[in-house]
Amino acid sequence: MNMNGKKMLITGAAGGLGSTVSWAFARAGATVYALDHDAEKGNRLLALGSAESPECIARMHFVRGDLSDLSTLRTQLDALMVQADGIDVLINNAAIYPSKPIEAYSIEEHQLVQRVNADAALVCVQAALPFMKRRQTGRIINVLSITLHGGWADLLPYVTSKGALLGMTRALARELGRDGITVNAVSPGAFPTDAEKIHPDPEGYQRFVLDHQAIKRRGRPQDIADAMLFLASEQASFMTGQTLNVDGGWVMD
Ligand SMILES: NC(=O)c1ccc[n+]([C@@H]2O[C@H](COP(=O)([O-])OP(=O)(O)OC[C@H]3O[C@@H](n4cnc5c(N)ncnc54)[C@H](O)[C@@H]3O)[C@@H](O)[C@H]2O)c1
């Protein structure tokens, strides 16, 4: 997919999936604003591109930002949008995923998960919208999770936040279609990133994943990047409000 001349913002960009997605878009020609709160992981993200062309490296910009502080985030993004003269693609990818029984969550922790995983996505959309509306084109991609389909216990705040993102995807798609802006979601299955380290029995988990997938290999972050490149492309201009399950044929709906 050709992203020449496009500008994109991705949150959680230094994570397991985000770093591959960020470089895939830069390689395709996009200027990438890669936002994450973890500076050390940000350095690792930049180092990952050492083999890329100088032009590609020049298109990658690490932006340190904290999605849990919504008012500072809004100020930071408003400034970034002015500096970049808007973006064409927004990928709401960041998430935190505490795992424990419902009794163990405080309401503050629950609210923090909603803030980082869902409310911050709305702030990012609001910052990007004036520019997308002015140009009457834009692509918004929200990252959901296979956990939304049930099957995993102890993830209540996380699954709740992904439900909010699904609702946001559909509501925004309906509202922004008239402005040429599409809003879709990618729902990853089980990918071997940090998110998976919450499982106590790695080998048993690997078996569980392959048993459930129709395709008998583990997902690769590039599989997610490819789905996002498609949704961000011209070729997906007639799709909005949809969820692409990228999970090796686990969930079928
Ligand atoms: N890996 C999987 O198997 C899987 C499965 C289903 C869904 N997902 C979804 O994919 C997305 C990416 O997941 P991942 O596996 O790359 O996870 P990850 O933990 O590797 O990456 C998440 C990134 O978000 C960043 N982040 C967390 N809190 C932040 C904050 N307050 N401000 C800014 N950045 C913050 C982290 O520093 C991290 O780099 C998430 O939305 C996750 O829910 C992943």
The ligand as an SDF file (V2000), in Angstrom:
LIG
                    3D

 44 48  0  0  0  0  0  0  0  0999 V2000
   -0.6350   -8.5620   21.6440 N   0  0  0  0  0  0  0  0  0  0  0  0
   -1.8070   -9.1480   21.5720 C   0  0  0  0  0  0  0  0  0  0  0  0
   -1.9140  -10.3570   21.5150 O   0  0  0  0  0  0  0  0  0  0  0  0
   -3.0680   -8.3280   21.5280 C   0  0  0  0  0  0  0  0  0  0  0  0
   -4.2870   -9.0150   21.4790 C   0  0  0  0  0  0  0  0  0  0  0  0
   -5.4480   -8.2810   21.4080 C   0  0  0  0  0  0  0  0  0  0  0  0
   -5.4010   -6.8920   21.3800 C   0  0  0  0  0  0  0  0  0  0  0  0
   -4.1970   -6.2780   21.4400 N   0  0  0  0  0  0  0  0  0  0  0  0
   -4.2300   -4.8190   21.4080 C   0  0  0  0  0  0  0  0  0  0  0  0
   -3.2220   -4.3220   20.5580 O   0  0  0  0  0  0  0  0  0  0  0  0
   -2.7570   -3.0690   21.0240 C   0  0  0  0  0  0  0  0  0  0  0  0
   -1.2550   -3.0800   21.1640 C   0  0  0  0  0  0  0  0  0  0  0  0
   -0.9110   -4.0980   22.0820 O   0  0  0  0  0  0  0  0  0  0  0  0
    0.5800   -4.6420   22.2650 P   0  0  0  0  0  0  0  0  0  0  0  0
    0.4960   -6.0960   22.2960 O   0  0  0  0  0  0  0  0  0  0  0  0
    1.4910   -3.9820   21.2950 O   0  0  0  0  0  0  0  0  0  0  0  0
    0.8540   -4.1300   23.7580 O   0  0  0  0  0  0  0  0  0  0  0  0
    2.1620   -3.4310   24.3520 P   0  0  0  0  0  0  0  0  0  0  0  0
    1.9910   -3.4130   25.8260 O   0  0  0  0  0  0  0  0  0  0  0  0
    3.3810   -4.0510   23.7810 O   0  0  0  0  0  0  0  0  0  0  0  0
    2.0430   -1.9330   23.7910 O   0  0  0  0  0  0  0  0  0  0  0  0
    1.2300   -0.9570   24.3700 C   0  0  0  0  0  0  0  0  0  0  0  0
    1.9970    0.3600   24.3370 C   0  0  0  0  0  0  0  0  0  0  0  0
    1.1680    1.3730   24.9190 O   0  0  0  0  0  0  0  0  0  0  0  0
    2.0070    2.2230   25.6900 C   0  0  0  0  0  0  0  0  0  0  0  0
    1.2490    2.8990   26.7240 N   0  0  0  0  0  0  0  0  0  0  0  0
    0.6790    2.3490   27.8300 C   0  0  0  0  0  0  0  0  0  0  0  0
    0.1530    3.3100   28.6110 N   0  0  0  0  0  0  0  0  0  0  0  0
    0.3900    4.4980   27.9880 C   0  0  0  0  0  0  0  0  0  0  0  0
    0.1170    5.8440   28.3130 C   0  0  0  0  0  0  0  0  0  0  0  0
   -0.4920    6.1940   29.4720 N   0  0  0  0  0  0  0  0  0  0  0  0
    0.4980    6.8080   27.4520 N   0  0  0  0  0  0  0  0  0  0  0  0
    1.1360    6.4980   26.2960 C   0  0  0  0  0  0  0  0  0  0  0  0
    1.4430    5.2330   25.9520 N   0  0  0  0  0  0  0  0  0  0  0  0
    1.0810    4.2420   26.7890 C   0  0  0  0  0  0  0  0  0  0  0  0
    3.0490    1.2890   26.3000 C   0  0  0  0  0  0  0  0  0  0  0  0
    4.2160    1.9760   26.7180 O   0  0  0  0  0  0  0  0  0  0  0  0
    3.2850    0.3020   25.1640 C   0  0  0  0  0  0  0  0  0  0  0  0
    4.4010    0.6970   24.3840 O   0  0  0  0  0  0  0  0  0  0  0  0
   -3.5000   -2.8060   22.3360 C   0  0  0  0  0  0  0  0  0  0  0  0
   -4.6130   -2.0030   22.0950 O   0  0  0  0  0  0  0  0  0  0  0  0
   -3.9520   -4.1880   22.7570 C   0  0  0  0  0  0  0  0  0  0  0  0
   -5.1200   -4.1330   23.5450 O   0  0  0  0  0  0  0  0  0  0  0  0
   -3.0340   -6.9510   21.5230 C   0  0  0  0  0  0  0  0  0  0  0  0
  1  2  1  0
  2  3  2  0
  2  4  1  0
  4  5  1  0
  4 44  2  0
  5  6  2  0
  6  7  1  0
  7  8  2  0
  8  9  1  0
  8 44  1  0
  9 10  1  0
  9 42  1  0
 10 11  1  0
 11 12  1  0
 11 40  1  0
 12 13  1  0
 13 14  1  0
 14 15  2  0
 14 16  1  0
 14 17  1  0
 17 18  1  0
 18 19  2  0
 18 20  1  0
 18 21  1  0
 21 22  1  0
 22 23  1  0
 23 24  1  0
 23 38  1  0
 24 25  1  0
 25 26  1  0
 25 36  1  0
 26 27  1  0
 26 35  1  0
 27 28  2  0
 28 29  1  0
 29 30  1  0
 29 35  2  0
 30 31  1  0
 30 32  2  0
 32 33  1  0
 33 34  2  0
 34 35  1  0
 36 37  1  0
 36 38  1  0
 38 39  1  0
 40 41  1  0
 40 42  1  0
 42 43  1  0
M  CHG  2   8   1  16  -1
M  END
$$$$
